[in-house]
Structures are given as C-alpha cells and as structure tokens.
Amino acid sequence: MLKRLVAIGLASVVLAGVSSASFTVATAQDPSASGTVVPMFFFDQNLNQISTAGATPGVSPVPGNMTVHLLGGATRANSSIVMAPVTVTPGAIPGLFTAGPGGVSFSDASGEYLKIDWDSATFFNGLLFGGQGATNNVRFSGTAVDGFGPASWTSRQFSFALANARPGPTANTTTYTASFTSSAVPEPFTMAALALGAGMIAARRRRKNS
C-alpha cells in the first residue's frame, strides 16, 4: 500500500507543471488490454538497466501491435516502440531509480515517426517510467510532430504505466507490458495549427460518412 501511495506521489511529480492548456502528443493503450500479454519493457537488476524487450539479446522483440494516437487526430496502427538499454541508478526509496539519459523511438512500416529523448527520467520498478520537461529535459522530434514546432513546447512529459510483471529469461530480470501517454503545452501558433489539423480530419471523416 505504501509503495502504491509513493508511486501516486511520484506520478504527480512526473506530471507536475502540465497545465490545463496542455495537449496530448501521443498515447497508446497497453496491448494486453485486448487479452494478449506481450512484454514491452525489460528490467535487468544485474546490470541496472531498463530497455524495451528486443533491444536486449535473448529477449523476444515486441511485435508491431500497438496503435498510437497522435496530436492532430492522426493514428498509427501496427507500431513498434524501441528503447536501447538505459542505465538506472537506485534512489533512497526501494524500487525507485533515476534513468538516463536515453530515448524511445516509435515506428511503423514507413519508418520512425516519433522520438522522445531525455537527460534523466524516473523509473519506479513495476509501476511507472517517465519524465517531465523542465526537470528531465524531455524533447520530442520526428515527422509526427515536426510541423507543430515541438522545440517551442513547454512542460513536455511522457509516462509509461507498467503492468503484468513477469520473471525474465535470466535471474533478477523482469518484463512488463505498458500503456503510454505524453503531453506538452504549446505556444499560440502551435495551438492554432493543432485546431486546424483536427478540424480538417473531422471534416474529412464527415465527408466519408455522408
């Protein structure tokens, strides 16, 4: 119970600074919600590293089975998420680590469309992995966001909610599934571009349905 309360508090810290003017950059549901448990993250306590499954030798890769919803209303089905091993440093609270620097890449059949980099992030074993812009220098890049001026965004944050912990292929390793969300606060021009993009997508859907 204490661990979960601490996790809730940490999640609040990770998301601190994200105002009501923030918008979702990208989000994805845990594929296990549909009944298929496919590990996404791999935590190696021997090496103090966390990575996506498949980025570490001996761990099966994550298939491209995630549907990622992006800003402006775009959707990328059959997406894969890849993160090379990131070093984690234990903190004062058991299970709490500082992770980074590192980066996570989102791609589909057309290639990489979103990259999130950070100088440091928070990893709470079994519960969450994420970071917030001002504290962790979170940056967004890629074709999915390039037209929206991501360098001008503030309060950039990302968060993976970990679930379905299972023993890994070797001693002291664990795999997790995860859901994902990210957000930022745009400058006015970006907000206008987002509204225009969402309006164009809505109009296109109305034409298809008419």
PyRosetta script that sets phi, psi and omega in degrees:
from pyrosetta import init, pose_from_sequence

init()
pose = pose_from_sequence("MLKRLVAIGLASVVLAGVSSASFTVATAQDPSASGTVVPMFFFDQNLNQISTAGATPGVSPVPGNMTVHLLGGATRANSSIVMAPVTVTPGAIPGLFTAGPGGVSFSDASGEYLKIDWDSATFFNGLLFGGQGATNNVRFSGTAVDGFGPASWTSRQFSFALANARPGPTANTTTYTASFTSSAVPEPFTMAALALGAGMIAARRRRKNS")
pose.set_psi(1, -44.9)
pose.set_omega(1, 179.4)
pose.set_phi(2, -60.9)
pose.set_psi(2, -42.6)
pose.set_omega(2, -179.9)
pose.set_phi(3, -60.0)
pose.set_psi(3, -41.5)
pose.set_omega(3, -179.2)
pose.set_phi(4, -68.8)
pose.set_psi(4, -38.1)
pose.set_omega(4, 177.9)
pose.set_phi(5, -65.2)
pose.set_psi(5, -39.9)
pose.set_omega(5, 176.7)
pose.set_phi(6, -63.7)
pose.set_psi(6, -39.5)
pose.set_omega(6, 179.9)
pose.set_phi(7, -62.5)
pose.set_psi(7, -41.8)
pose.set_omega(7, 178.4)
pose.set_phi(8, -62.2)
pose.set_psi(8, -41.4)
pose.set_omega(8, 177.6)
pose.set_phi(9, -63.8)
pose.set_psi(9, -40.9)
pose.set_omega(9, 179.0)
pose.set_phi(10, -66.3)
pose.set_psi(10, -39.2)
pose.set_omega(10, 178.1)
pose.set_phi(11, -61.0)
pose.set_psi(11, -37.6)
pose.set_omega(11, 177.9)
pose.set_phi(12, -64.3)
pose.set_psi(12, -38.2)
pose.set_omega(12, 178.3)
pose.set_phi(13, -67.2)
pose.set_psi(13, -43.6)
pose.set_omega(13, -179.8)
pose.set_phi(14, -58.8)
pose.set_psi(14, -38.4)
pose.set_omega(14, -176.2)
pose.set_phi(15, -93.4)
pose.set_psi(15, 1.7)
pose.set_omega(15, -177.6)
pose.set_phi(16, -61.3)
pose.set_psi(16, 143.4)
pose.set_omega(16, 177.8)
pose.set_phi(17, 90.8)
pose.set_psi(17, -6.7)
pose.set_omega(17, 178.1)
pose.set_phi(18, -86.9)
pose.set_psi(18, 108.8)
pose.set_omega(18, -172.8)
pose.set_phi(19, -85.6)
pose.set_psi(19, 178.5)
pose.set_omega(19, -179.8)
pose.set_phi(20, -67.5)
pose.set_psi(20, -13.9)
pose.set_omega(20, 178.8)
pose.set_phi(21, -84.9)
pose.set_psi(21, 0.2)
pose.set_omega(21, -177.3)
pose.set_phi(22, -71.2)
pose.set_psi(22, 158.1)
pose.set_omega(22, 176.5)
pose.set_phi(23, -130.4)
pose.set_psi(23, 158.2)
pose.set_omega(23, 179.3)
pose.set_phi(24, -79.2)
pose.set_psi(24, 127.3)
pose.set_omega(24, 176.2)
pose.set_phi(25, -83.7)
pose.set_psi(25, -49.6)
pose.set_omega(25, 179.0)
pose.set_phi(26, -157.7)
pose.set_psi(26, 149.0)
pose.set_omega(26, 179.0)
pose.set_phi(27, -150.2)
pose.set_psi(27, 151.3)
pose.set_omega(27, 179.2)
pose.set_phi(28, -151.9)
pose.set_psi(28, 138.9)
pose.set_omega(28, 178.6)
pose.set_phi(29, -82.8)
pose.set_psi(29, 147.4)
pose.set_omega(29, 174.7)
pose.set_phi(30, -61.1)
pose.set_psi(30, 119.4)
pose.set_omega(30, -179.8)
pose.set_phi(31, -56.7)
pose.set_psi(31, -23.3)
pose.set_omega(31, -179.6)
pose.set_phi(32, -66.9)
pose.set_psi(32, -16.2)
pose.set_omega(32, 178.0)
pose.set_phi(33, -63.1)
pose.set_psi(33, -23.4)
pose.set_omega(33, 178.8)
pose.set_phi(34, -89.6)
pose.set_psi(34, 2.1)
pose.set_omega(34, 175.9)
pose.set_phi(35, 105.5)
pose.set_psi(35, -6.1)
pose.set_omega(35, 179.9)
pose.set_phi(36, -107.4)
pose.set_psi(36, 111.8)
pose.set_omega(36, -178.9)
pose.set_phi(37, -91.0)
pose.set_psi(37, 103.6)
pose.set_omega(37, 178.7)
pose.set_phi(38, -118.9)
pose.set_psi(38, 115.4)
pose.set_omega(38, -177.6)
pose.set_phi(39, -58.0)
pose.set_psi(39, 137.1)
pose.set_omega(39, 176.1)
pose.set_phi(40, -106.0)
pose.set_psi(40, -45.4)
pose.set_omega(40, -177.6)
pose.set_phi(41, -109.3)
pose.set_psi(41, 150.6)
pose.set_omega(41, -179.3)
pose.set_phi(42, -129.5)
pose.set_psi(42, 119.5)
pose.set_omega(42, -179.8)
pose.set_phi(43, -109.5)
pose.set_psi(43, 121.8)
pose.set_omega(43, -179.9)
pose.set_phi(44, -110.0)
pose.set_psi(44, 104.6)
pose.set_omega(44, -179.1)
pose.set_phi(45, -73.1)
pose.set_psi(45, -19.9)
pose.set_omega(45, 178.2)
pose.set_phi(46, -69.3)
pose.set_psi(46, -40.1)
pose.set_omega(46, -178.2)
pose.set_phi(47, -100.2)
pose.set_psi(47, -5.5)
pose.set_omega(47, -173.9)
pose.set_phi(48, 53.5)
pose.set_psi(48, 57.4)
pose.set_omega(48, 179.8)
pose.set_phi(49, -137.8)
pose.set_psi(49, 147.4)
pose.set_omega(49, 171.5)
pose.set_phi(50, -126.8)
pose.set_psi(50, 141.0)
pose.set_omega(50, -179.5)
pose.set_phi(51, -152.3)
pose.set_psi(51, 173.3)
pose.set_omega(51, 170.8)
pose.set_phi(52, -81.5)
pose.set_psi(52, 147.3)
pose.set_omega(52, 176.6)
pose.set_phi(53, -58.7)
pose.set_psi(53, 134.5)
pose.set_omega(53, -177.2)
pose.set_phi(54, 102.3)
pose.set_psi(54, -22.4)
pose.set_omega(54, 176.7)
pose.set_phi(55, -87.9)
pose.set_psi(55, -3.2)
pose.set_omega(55, 179.5)
pose.set_phi(56, -121.7)
pose.set_psi(56, 130.8)
pose.set_omega(56, 179.3)
pose.set_phi(57, -53.6)
pose.set_psi(57, 135.1)
pose.set_omega(57, 177.3)
pose.set_phi(58, 89.8)
pose.set_psi(58, -5.1)
pose.set_omega(58, 179.4)
pose.set_phi(59, -111.2)
pose.set_psi(59, 127.3)
pose.set_omega(59, -175.7)
pose.set_phi(60, -60.5)
pose.set_psi(60, 138.8)
pose.set_omega(60, 180.0)
pose.set_phi(61, -69.6)
pose.set_psi(61, 155.2)
pose.set_omega(61, 176.7)
pose.set_phi(62, -80.6)
pose.set_psi(62, 123.9)
pose.set_omega(62, 177.7)
pose.set_phi(63, -68.6)
pose.set_psi(63, 159.6)
pose.set_omega(63, 179.7)
pose.set_phi(64, -76.7)
pose.set_psi(64, 71.6)
pose.set_omega(64, -174.3)
pose.set_phi(65, -118.5)
pose.set_psi(65, 16.4)
pose.set_omega(65, -179.3)
pose.set_phi(66, -102.3)
pose.set_psi(66, 139.8)
pose.set_omega(66, 173.4)
pose.set_phi(67, -102.6)
pose.set_psi(67, 117.6)
pose.set_omega(67, -176.1)
pose.set_phi(68, -106.5)
pose.set_psi(68, 125.9)
pose.set_omega(68, 177.9)
pose.set_phi(69, -98.2)
pose.set_psi(69, 128.7)
pose.set_omega(69, -172.2)
pose.set_phi(70, -114.3)
pose.set_psi(70, 164.0)
pose.set_omega(70, 176.8)
pose.set_phi(71, -57.4)
pose.set_psi(71, 149.0)
pose.set_omega(71, -178.0)
pose.set_phi(72, 83.0)
pose.set_psi(72, -0.4)
pose.set_omega(72, 177.7)
pose.set_phi(73, 92.1)
pose.set_psi(73, 2.1)
pose.set_omega(73, 179.8)
pose.set_phi(74, -73.7)
pose.set_psi(74, 152.9)
pose.set_omega(74, 178.0)
pose.set_phi(75, -133.2)
pose.set_psi(75, 135.1)
pose.set_omega(75, 175.9)
pose.set_phi(76, -119.0)
pose.set_psi(76, 107.0)
pose.set_omega(76, 178.2)
pose.set_phi(77, -84.0)
pose.set_psi(77, 165.9)
pose.set_omega(77, 177.1)
pose.set_phi(78, 52.4)
pose.set_psi(78, 46.7)
pose.set_omega(78, -178.7)
pose.set_phi(79, -95.1)
pose.set_psi(79, 151.4)
pose.set_omega(79, 174.3)
pose.set_phi(80, -117.0)
pose.set_psi(80, 148.5)
pose.set_omega(80, 177.6)
pose.set_phi(81, -120.3)
pose.set_psi(81, 126.7)
pose.set_omega(81, -176.2)
pose.set_phi(82, -128.7)
pose.set_psi(82, 130.6)
pose.set_omega(82, 174.2)
pose.set_phi(83, -136.3)
pose.set_psi(83, 118.3)
pose.set_omega(83, 176.4)
pose.set_phi(84, -64.2)
pose.set_psi(84, 158.3)
pose.set_omega(84, -178.1)
pose.set_phi(85, -52.5)
pose.set_psi(85, 130.1)
pose.set_omega(85, 179.3)
pose.set_phi(86, -115.7)
pose.set_psi(86, 131.9)
pose.set_omega(86, 179.5)
pose.set_phi(87, -72.0)
pose.set_psi(87, 133.9)
pose.set_omega(87, 176.8)
pose.set_phi(88, -115.5)
pose.set_psi(88, 137.1)
pose.set_omega(88, -178.0)
pose.set_phi(89, -112.8)
pose.set_psi(89, 122.0)
pose.set_omega(89, -177.8)
pose.set_phi(90, -59.5)
pose.set_psi(90, 143.6)
pose.set_omega(90, 176.3)
pose.set_phi(91, -104.6)
pose.set_psi(91, -167.8)
pose.set_omega(91, -177.4)
pose.set_phi(92, -72.9)
pose.set_psi(92, -26.2)
pose.set_omega(92, -179.5)
pose.set_phi(93, -94.0)
pose.set_psi(93, 129.3)
pose.set_omega(93, 179.1)
pose.set_phi(94, -55.3)
pose.set_psi(94, 131.6)
pose.set_omega(94, 179.6)
pose.set_phi(95, 88.7)
pose.set_psi(95, -8.1)
pose.set_omega(95, -178.8)
pose.set_phi(96, -99.7)
pose.set_psi(96, 130.0)
pose.set_omega(96, -177.0)
pose.set_phi(97, -134.3)
pose.set_psi(97, 153.7)
pose.set_omega(97, 165.7)
pose.set_phi(98, -96.9)
pose.set_psi(98, 131.9)
pose.set_omega(98, -174.9)
pose.set_phi(99, -121.2)
pose.set_psi(99, 131.4)
pose.set_omega(99, 173.6)
pose.set_phi(100, 133.3)
pose.set_psi(100, 176.0)
pose.set_omega(100, 5.4)
pose.set_phi(101, -71.7)
pose.set_psi(101, 163.7)
pose.set_omega(101, -179.5)
pose.set_phi(102, -171.0)
pose.set_psi(102, -173.3)
pose.set_omega(102, -179.9)
pose.set_phi(103, -162.3)
pose.set_psi(103, 152.2)
pose.set_omega(103, 178.3)
pose.set_phi(104, -127.8)
pose.set_psi(104, 137.9)
pose.set_omega(104, -174.5)
pose.set_phi(105, -115.9)
pose.set_psi(105, 138.4)
pose.set_omega(105, 177.1)
pose.set_phi(106, -113.4)
pose.set_psi(106, 130.2)
pose.set_omega(106, -178.1)
pose.set_phi(107, -148.2)
pose.set_psi(107, 159.7)
pose.set_omega(107, 172.3)
pose.set_phi(108, -134.8)
pose.set_psi(108, -160.4)
pose.set_omega(108, -175.9)
pose.set_phi(109, -61.4)
pose.set_psi(109, -23.9)
pose.set_omega(109, -179.1)
pose.set_phi(110, -85.7)
pose.set_psi(110, -7.6)
pose.set_omega(110, -179.8)
pose.set_phi(111, 115.0)
pose.set_psi(111, -171.2)
pose.set_omega(111, -179.4)
pose.set_phi(112, -69.7)
pose.set_psi(112, 132.8)
pose.set_omega(112, 178.6)
pose.set_phi(113, -122.9)
pose.set_psi(113, -12.2)
pose.set_omega(113, 178.6)
pose.set_phi(114, -149.5)
pose.set_psi(114, 136.5)
pose.set_omega(114, 176.7)
pose.set_phi(115, -133.7)
pose.set_psi(115, 134.0)
pose.set_omega(115, 175.4)
pose.set_phi(116, -119.5)
pose.set_psi(116, 122.3)
pose.set_omega(116, 178.0)
pose.set_phi(117, -116.3)
pose.set_psi(117, 154.9)
pose.set_omega(117, 178.1)
pose.set_phi(118, -152.5)
pose.set_psi(118, 155.2)
pose.set_omega(118, 175.9)
pose.set_phi(119, -83.7)
pose.set_psi(119, -36.9)
pose.set_omega(119, 175.4)
pose.set_phi(120, -153.3)
pose.set_psi(120, 157.2)
pose.set_omega(120, 180.0)
pose.set_phi(121, -147.4)
pose.set_psi(121, 174.3)
pose.set_omega(121, 178.5)
pose.set_phi(122, -107.7)
pose.set_psi(122, 128.9)
pose.set_omega(122, 173.8)
pose.set_phi(123, -121.6)
pose.set_psi(123, 117.6)
pose.set_omega(123, 174.2)
pose.set_phi(124, -110.5)
pose.set_psi(124, 108.6)
pose.set_omega(124, -171.4)
pose.set_phi(125, -51.2)
pose.set_psi(125, 119.8)
pose.set_omega(125, 176.7)
pose.set_phi(126, 88.2)
pose.set_psi(126, -6.5)
pose.set_omega(126, -174.3)
pose.set_phi(127, -124.3)
pose.set_psi(127, -54.3)
pose.set_omega(127, -175.8)
pose.set_phi(128, -155.1)
pose.set_psi(128, 160.9)
pose.set_omega(128, 175.3)
pose.set_phi(129, -148.1)
pose.set_psi(129, 120.4)
pose.set_omega(129, -178.0)
pose.set_phi(130, -176.7)
pose.set_psi(130, 178.2)
pose.set_omega(130, -179.4)
pose.set_phi(131, -155.5)
pose.set_psi(131, 162.3)
pose.set_omega(131, -178.2)
pose.set_phi(132, -125.1)
pose.set_psi(132, 139.9)
pose.set_omega(132, -168.4)
pose.set_phi(133, -49.9)
pose.set_psi(133, -57.5)
pose.set_omega(133, -173.7)
pose.set_phi(134, -62.1)
pose.set_psi(134, -35.2)
pose.set_omega(134, -177.6)
pose.set_phi(135, -86.0)
pose.set_psi(135, -39.9)
pose.set_omega(135, -170.7)
pose.set_phi(136, -111.0)
pose.set_psi(136, 2.4)
pose.set_omega(136, -179.6)
pose.set_phi(137, 53.3)
pose.set_psi(137, 55.8)
pose.set_omega(137, 177.6)
pose.set_phi(138, -76.1)
pose.set_psi(138, 133.6)
pose.set_omega(138, 178.8)
pose.set_phi(139, -129.5)
pose.set_psi(139, 140.7)
pose.set_omega(139, 175.0)
pose.set_phi(140, -109.5)
pose.set_psi(140, 142.2)
pose.set_omega(140, 174.8)
pose.set_phi(141, -152.9)
pose.set_psi(141, 169.9)
pose.set_omega(141, 178.8)
pose.set_phi(142, 120.0)
pose.set_psi(142, 164.9)
pose.set_omega(142, -176.0)
pose.set_phi(143, -62.1)
pose.set_psi(143, -25.2)
pose.set_omega(143, -178.4)
pose.set_phi(144, -71.3)
pose.set_psi(144, -20.8)
pose.set_omega(144, -175.8)
pose.set_phi(145, -125.2)
pose.set_psi(145, -9.8)
pose.set_omega(145, -172.6)
pose.set_phi(146, -57.2)
pose.set_psi(146, -33.8)
pose.set_omega(146, -178.1)
pose.set_phi(147, -79.1)
pose.set_psi(147, -0.8)
pose.set_omega(147, -176.4)
pose.set_phi(148, -111.8)
pose.set_psi(148, 10.6)
pose.set_omega(148, 176.4)
pose.set_phi(149, 64.3)
pose.set_psi(149, 52.8)
pose.set_omega(149, -174.9)
pose.set_phi(150, -61.3)
pose.set_psi(150, -24.6)
pose.set_omega(150, -179.1)
pose.set_phi(151, -65.7)
pose.set_psi(151, -23.3)
pose.set_omega(151, -178.8)
pose.set_phi(152, -90.4)
pose.set_psi(152, -6.8)
pose.set_omega(152, -178.6)
pose.set_phi(153, -69.6)
pose.set_psi(153, 149.7)
pose.set_omega(153, 173.8)
pose.set_phi(154, -118.1)
pose.set_psi(154, 170.4)
pose.set_omega(154, 179.1)
pose.set_phi(155, 50.5)
pose.set_psi(155, 41.5)
pose.set_omega(155, 178.8)
pose.set_phi(156, -71.6)
pose.set_psi(156, 130.9)
pose.set_omega(156, -179.6)
pose.set_phi(157, -146.7)
pose.set_psi(157, 155.4)
pose.set_omega(157, 173.3)
pose.set_phi(158, -141.6)
pose.set_psi(158, 153.7)
pose.set_omega(158, -178.5)
pose.set_phi(159, -154.0)
pose.set_psi(159, 130.5)
pose.set_omega(159, 171.4)
pose.set_phi(160, -108.4)
pose.set_psi(160, 123.3)
pose.set_omega(160, 175.1)
pose.set_phi(161, -91.8)
pose.set_psi(161, 114.7)
pose.set_omega(161, -174.0)
pose.set_phi(162, -85.1)
pose.set_psi(162, 146.3)
pose.set_omega(162, -179.5)
pose.set_phi(163, -153.9)
pose.set_psi(163, 172.1)
pose.set_omega(163, 174.6)
pose.set_phi(164, 54.1)
pose.set_psi(164, 52.0)
pose.set_omega(164, 177.4)
pose.set_phi(165, -63.2)
pose.set_psi(165, 130.8)
pose.set_omega(165, 178.9)
pose.set_phi(166, -141.2)
pose.set_psi(166, 150.1)
pose.set_omega(166, 178.7)
pose.set_phi(167, -59.6)
pose.set_psi(167, 139.2)
pose.set_omega(167, 178.0)
pose.set_phi(168, -81.6)
pose.set_psi(168, -173.4)
pose.set_omega(168, -175.2)
pose.set_phi(169, -73.0)
pose.set_psi(169, -17.0)
pose.set_omega(169, 179.0)
pose.set_phi(170, -130.6)
pose.set_psi(170, 170.0)
pose.set_omega(170, -178.2)
pose.set_phi(171, -61.0)
pose.set_psi(171, 143.6)
pose.set_omega(171, 176.5)
pose.set_phi(172, 62.6)
pose.set_psi(172, 33.5)
pose.set_omega(172, 173.9)
pose.set_phi(173, -127.0)
pose.set_psi(173, 151.8)
pose.set_omega(173, -177.0)
pose.set_phi(174, -141.4)
pose.set_psi(174, 143.7)
pose.set_omega(174, 173.7)
pose.set_phi(175, -114.0)
pose.set_psi(175, 154.0)
pose.set_omega(175, -179.7)
pose.set_phi(176, -139.7)
pose.set_psi(176, 151.0)
pose.set_omega(176, 162.9)
pose.set_phi(177, -92.4)
pose.set_psi(177, 172.7)
pose.set_omega(177, -177.7)
pose.set_phi(178, -161.5)
pose.set_psi(178, 148.7)
pose.set_omega(178, 165.3)
pose.set_phi(179, -103.2)
pose.set_psi(179, 165.0)
pose.set_omega(179, -171.6)
pose.set_phi(180, -142.0)
pose.set_psi(180, 143.1)
pose.set_omega(180, 171.1)
pose.set_phi(181, -147.7)
pose.set_psi(181, 156.4)
pose.set_omega(181, 177.1)
pose.set_phi(182, -153.7)
pose.set_psi(182, 152.2)
pose.set_omega(182, -178.3)
pose.set_phi(183, -153.7)
pose.set_psi(183, 171.2)
pose.set_omega(183, 177.8)
pose.set_phi(184, -161.5)
pose.set_psi(184, 167.8)
pose.set_omega(184, 174.1)
pose.set_phi(185, -109.2)
pose.set_psi(185, 120.9)
pose.set_omega(185, -175.7)
pose.set_phi(186, -88.1)
pose.set_psi(186, 161.1)
pose.set_omega(186, 167.9)
pose.set_phi(187, -80.6)
pose.set_psi(187, 164.6)
pose.set_omega(187, -170.2)
pose.set_phi(188, -54.6)
pose.set_psi(188, -40.4)
pose.set_omega(188, -178.7)
pose.set_phi(189, -62.7)
pose.set_psi(189, -40.4)
pose.set_omega(189, 179.3)
pose.set_phi(190, -64.5)
pose.set_psi(190, -41.0)
pose.set_omega(190, 178.8)
pose.set_phi(191, -60.5)
pose.set_psi(191, -40.1)
pose.set_omega(191, 178.3)
pose.set_phi(192, -65.5)
pose.set_psi(192, -40.8)
pose.set_omega(192, 179.6)
pose.set_phi(193, -64.9)
pose.set_psi(193, -39.3)
pose.set_omega(193, 177.8)
pose.set_phi(194, -63.7)
pose.set_psi(194, -43.9)
pose.set_omega(194, 179.7)
pose.set_phi(195, -63.3)
pose.set_psi(195, -41.1)
pose.set_omega(195, 179.0)
pose.set_phi(196, -64.6)
pose.set_psi(196, -44.1)
pose.set_omega(196, 179.8)
pose.set_phi(197, -62.4)
pose.set_psi(197, -44.0)
pose.set_omega(197, 179.1)
pose.set_phi(198, -63.8)
pose.set_psi(198, -38.3)
pose.set_omega(198, 179.1)
pose.set_phi(199, -65.4)
pose.set_psi(199, -39.8)
pose.set_omega(199, 179.6)
pose.set_phi(200, -65.7)
pose.set_psi(200, -40.6)
pose.set_omega(200, 178.9)
pose.set_phi(201, -66.2)
pose.set_psi(201, -41.0)
pose.set_omega(201, 178.9)
pose.set_phi(202, -63.2)
pose.set_psi(202, -42.0)
pose.set_omega(202, 179.3)
pose.set_phi(203, -64.3)
pose.set_psi(203, -39.6)
pose.set_omega(203, 179.4)
pose.set_phi(204, -63.8)
pose.set_psi(204, -40.4)
pose.set_omega(204, 179.5)
pose.set_phi(205, -66.5)
pose.set_psi(205, -38.3)
pose.set_omega(205, 178.9)
pose.set_phi(206, -63.9)
pose.set_psi(206, -39.0)
pose.set_omega(206, 178.7)
pose.set_phi(207, -65.3)
pose.set_psi(207, -38.0)
pose.set_omega(207, -180.0)
pose.set_phi(208, -66.8)
pose.set_psi(208, -34.4)
pose.set_omega(208, -176.1)
pose.set_phi(209, -85.3)
pose.set_psi(209, -10.8)
pose.set_omega(209, -177.2)
pose.set_phi(210, -88.7)
pose.dump_pdb("model.pdb")
